[in-house]
Amino acid sequence: MAAQPLVRRSYVDPLGTYATNVMGTAHVLECIRKTPSVLAAVVVTTDKCYQNRNWVWPYRESDPLGGFDPYASSKACAEILTAAFRDSFFPVSRLQQHHVAVATARAGNVIGGGDWSQDRLVPDLIQGFRARRPVLIRNPDSIRPWQHVLEPLHGYLLLAEQLLAGREQFACAFNFGPGEDDAWRVRQIANKLASLWGDQATWTNDSVAGVHEDHCLRLDSSKARSELHWQPKLDVETALEWTVAWFKAWLKGSDMRQESLMQISAYRALLGEAAPAASLR
């Protein structure tokens, strides 16, 4: 909730990025250490915390951490920092004595209504489509694991529940990414969004050389599937449909709290849930 989440901004403000993502995490963990009422924490980082070799194989939780740019490396630092706090102050082997379970979560490229961030693919496309101008797109052949924001949020809730239940095996790192078929190229996302938006929406390749951004990134979420029984429910096409529906409702002046709750209810129906909290059985 308090991260600096943008790669390109990290090049403009590297110190601010490290101050927020590294020291900000340290301050939160220190508050947890000094607050006896806190029993569980899920520290969310990013799929970009891995040492990216730009290969086609998905990254697992046991793969080396790293990061070419300030954003990615700051998130790898947050992972290392969280592990150090856990080992030093909340060791899993003594969970029944200190009662504080800490895990980290690494999600894919999340999309969904209400994202207004600059230099992000979907918000940039939506803003351009609204203005009826071609949208400049960087690196259209880059591959990313795309998923609707409700997917990893459901995973975080499942993980937090297990931590609160005192199950020590969950005090570690988990990937929450889409299925293999939902790792799409940027141009595929842009084309699908333009088609869904209509109104002659279009985009064009930005030929100006920019900062370094990784070409290929995939996540292996088999650990979350097998241990948390978490399973993605929305393929990338459906995620894009829900995203466009949200923004079009906003343009019409709809009650966006109600629109958001409707999408959450539809997602919970896919999970077979009748209650707000996710639950493992």
Secondary structure, 3 states (H helix, E strand, C coil): CCCCCCHHHHHHCHHHHHHHHHHHHHHHHHHHHCCCCCCEEEEECCHHHECCCCCCCCECCCCCECCCCHHHHHHHHHHHHHHHHHHHHCCHHHHHHHCCEEEEEEECEEECCCCCCCCCHHHHHHHHHHHCCCEEECCCCCEEEEEECHHHHHHHHHHHHHHHCCCHHHCCEEEECCCHHHEEEHHHHHHHHHHHHCCCCCEEECCCCCCCCCCECCECCHHHHHHCCCCCCCCHHHHHHHHHHHHHHHHCCCCHHHHHHHHHHHHHHHHCCCCCCCCCC
